[in-house]
Amino acid sequence: MNSFYRDIIPLKNIIFKKVLDIKNSIVYNVSRQVHKVYKVKSMRIEKFEDIISWQKSKKFTVDIYKSFNNLKDFAFRSQIERASASIMNNIAEGFERKSHKDFEKFLFIAKGSCGEVRSLLSLAFELNYIDREEHERLYSNAIEISKLLSGLIKSLSTLNTLQTLKTKVPEGRL
């Protein structure tokens, strides 16, 4: 063996060990963050009805239906009602898929529907379908739901990262 390979092999082992140390450190830190999230919540979600963002989006959907109940613009009314119902339905459907990745994907769709409702609320106000007070109330509820969805997405993303790192680190290194 020439001197080049004699010098490279120990260096390669040192680099590999450092990479594993970094991965293990990331897994540990992410694991601690996830543990903190669950420790604070101290509740396991068994069904989608337990999810706060679903509960609030259900109430929000009922509020939307009541607010636009007498509107004669049926196309507009149908669109805002379907968009608001889509928020709660996507949370439920994603949860029932029993996969963090699928759940996260459906939460993004729910967040998009929440944005659609906010856009329609702005249009409804401009068209005098609702007054300023009703617009502000519904709009702030939509913002709150969107923030809750963002937090849930962030939590799932952390869990997905943790699972990915655990599967990529060689056996016995965690």
Residue pairs with C-beta under 8 A, 6 or more apart in sequence:
20 169
20 170
20 173
23 165
23 168
23 169
23 173
24 169
24 173
24 174
26 165
27 162
27 165
27 166
27 169
27 174
30 158
30 161
30 162
30 165
31 162
33 158
34 155
34 158
34 159
34 162
37 155
37 158
43 50
45 51
45 95
47 95
48 54
48 91
48 92
48 95
48 96
49 55
51 91
51 95
51 152
52 148
53 91
53 110
53 145
53 148
53 149
53 152
54 88
54 91
54 92
54 95
56 141
56 144
56 145
56 148
57 84
57 87
57 88
57 91
57 110
57 114
57 145
58 88
59 141
60 84
60 87
60 88
60 138
60 141
60 142
60 145
61 81
61 84
61 85
61 87
61 88
63 138
63 141
64 80
64 81
64 84
64 117
64 138
65 81
65 84
67 130
67 134
67 138
68 76
68 77
68 80
68 81
68 124
68 129
68 130
71 77
71 129
73 127
73 129
76 120
76 123
76 124
76 127
76 129
79 120
80 117
80 120
80 121
80 124
83 113
83 116
83 117
83 120
84 113
84 117
86 109
86 110
86 113
86 116
87 110
87 113
87 114
87 117
87 145
88 110
90 106
90 107
90 109
90 110
90 113
91 106
91 107
91 110
91 149
93 106
94 102
94 103
94 104
94 105
94 106
94 107
94 109
94 110
95 103
95 106
97 103
97 106
100 156
100 159
100 160
100 163
101 160
103 156
104 153
104 156
104 157
104 160
107 149
107 152
107 153
107 156
108 153
110 149
111 146
111 149
111 150
111 153
114 142
114 145
114 146
114 149
115 146
117 142
118 139
118 142
118 143
118 146
121 130
121 135
121 138
121 139
121 142
122 135
122 139
124 130
124 135
125 131
125 132
125 135
130 138
166 174
